[in-house]
Amino acid sequence: MTTFSDFALPAPLVERLTSQGIATPFPIQSASLPDTLAGSDVLGRGRTGSGKTLAFSLPVVTRLATSAARAAAEGRPRRRSARPRALVLCPTRELANQINATMEPLATELGLVTTTVFGGVAQSRQVNALAAGVDVLIACPGRLEDLLGQKHLTLDDVEITVLDEADHMADLGFLPGVKRIMDRTPSTGQRLLFSATLDNGVDVLVKRYLKNPVTHSVDEAAAPPPQMTHHILAVADADAKKRVVHELASGTGRRVLFTRTKHQAKRLAKQLTSAGVPAVDLHGNLGQGARERNLAAFSTGGVKVLVATDIAARGIHVDDVELVVHVDPPAEHKAYLHRSGRTARAGTGGDVVTVMLPEQRGDMKDLTRKAKITARPQPVAPGDAVVMSLVGEVAPYVAPPAPAAPQQSAPKKGRRTGRQGSRPGGQAGGQAGGQGGQGRERAHDPSRSQSRSAEGRQDAGAGSARPSRRRRRGGRGRSQSGTARRD
């Protein structure tokens, strides 16, 4: 049996993997490691959950440690400010964090530094990390291009570039940005591209940036893993669907429920929690802090149910997800496979359930044909044996948290900022600070900046600023602040 010690990997990496219970490589790792460690360009094809992250993380840190040792022997610095030596491009924030979670412990063993760059958060910490010097940069294309444009880093020292989930970056429209970024990396560096498919322009990336790549395809990427069992539950109406979904969420094991929209994901997570099934949501409307907290709660077992949208499907890499539920069938078969890939990972088994309304039968038939799924719809009602067998052991009821009591603040006393004798309409003092004062507060409140574009004209009655005002007879007018002025 092949083990990681059979490859030219540094002993600290093998020991680290062994301490994590990882001794036997997956097929994509066994197939690609000899070539990636030798410095060849590699095209790795495989479905979600096949072990691609470790397949490129091991050679990246190994080769960087070797070049760092060579630089130290020659009297050159191991790393330089704002000049990463390896770049990993991926489509989503969640995936960037997941890659870093795999790579950072390995890099630390060899004295290397990793960092992540993505949007949705302030860039200051990312800029500071880059300025301090990093070996491996794991980035999403959008924010990386922003920082490159601001000259916060250069890619001139990149020795290895990895494109992970290249097909998903193509689906999201990132390929033009990926090309611009790749053009900034040295053409002499090693390039590794991992993708489930080569459509939507991914083949162009291969031809343009990989030199005589060695291809490793360990399975048919368009087919689901054999350990994955598919079920299509045909319900009578929307009410039956809601009850069946709640039952499927009520088991003790980890499960991921997918909806089509962010609003549906948020609403379903709240409904489940209110019904005694703690759930968290994951979608594009959440800030980065909330996304990380929710994913951490699910990963650590604090909650067993995650309700997510398609955009988050590729970034959820959590072990032991026993059930995936398509609350809303996806629009196309690739999304179905990526959603379903949250279970039956790393050789384990898992169930995938699609809840189908009568009007969705035709679309499901087309989807299953393209996804090469042989499951047939089976009519079910809430509480049926088929449903409960998928639920398994029902988790105990958890009382939902009590809603926070609304805080009542004491009325604020107005401040007199106008002169005595000013016209009443221009007073900043008076009752509750005066309407002119309210208008100024509203104009400087950043939380209202978006709503003001739609409401700007209505605010005139509350003293908000206008570009110009008519002058009154007698030469007397008002300033934009609402305070009377004298000619």
Buried (B, 14 or more C-beta within 10 A) or exposed (E): EEBBEEBEBBEBBBEBBEEEEBEEBBBBBBBBBBBBBEEBBBBBBBBBBBBBBBBBBBBBBBBBBEBBEEBEEEEEEBBBEBBBBBBBBBBBBBBBBBBBEBBBBBBBBBBBBBBBBBBBBEBEEBBEBBEEBBBBBBBBBBBBBBBBEEEBBBBEBBBBBBBBBBBBBBBBEBBEBBBEBBEBBEEEBBBBBBBBBBEBBBBEBBEEBBEEBBBBEBBEBBEBBEBBBBBBBBBEEEEBBBBBBBBBBBBEBBBBBBBBEBEBBBBBBBBBBEBBBBBBBBBBEBEBEBBBBBBEBBBEEEBBBBBBBBBBBBBBBBEEBBBBBBBBBBEBBBBBBBBBBBBBBBEBEBBBBBBBBEEBEEBBEEBBEEBEBEBEBEEBEBEBEBBBEBBBEEBEEEEBEEEEEEEEEEEEEBEBBBEEEBEEEBBBBBEEBBBBBBBBEBBEEEEBEEEBEEEEEEBEEBBBBEEEEEEEEEEEEBEBBBBBEEE
